[in-house]
Amino acid sequence: MIKFERLLFNVLFGSVIPILFFMIFWWSSLLFTEDNGIIMITSLSGLCLGIVISLLIKFTRKPDIYRLSGPVLILIYLFYNAGIFGMFMGMPVFNLIPGMIAGFYWTKRLIHSNETTDLKNKIHRTSSFTAIVIGFVCLFSAAIALISESTPGDLKRMLHLPFNISQLLLIVVIITGGLFLIIIQYFLTKVIMQRTFGVVRNIDDRWPI
């Protein structure tokens, strides 16, 4: 299990630079050419360069995945949230995934660092952070949905509704859905941290959370 966790976190952290370089080279190539072949070669070159840089960092600096600085972790978390948001075309429900992984990682980090005092407060802070981030994601998604004139029609077709969606109803759905996702994210992160602490310590019912 420990090997799987380290593999998971190493892949997640190690993939940031390759993905970032892939996207930078891809978007940059669009400024100079429309040839799909050249764009593909340029994008893959960026990916390969990112992999080389990531491996150099891994084998020369040998960073401990459980000792990465707070700002670095926040940037990585925001990076994946932005990537998932773009990948799923602004549907914020999929941004629950990084929050769950973050809860699992932070629990392992606390245990690895032997920082298991005041767990209730630490779990609350981590859960609040993931909830705040998805709150901003929902705001951004809401802005896009309200700006686009096709949103009501798109929702009607997607949900197979027998009635038209008014602007007022759209706003109500956006607010309700956003609040729901924020609450879900908070409790998903919290429960994952509670369960992880319980499994690792094998004293599930005794944690003061």
PyMOL commands that set and color helices and strands:
alter all, ss='L'
color gray80, all
select helices_A, chain A and resi 2-14+16-29+36-61+70-87+92-112+119-147+151-159+167-201+204-206
alter helices_A, ss='H'
color red, helices_A
deselect
rebuild
show_as cartoon
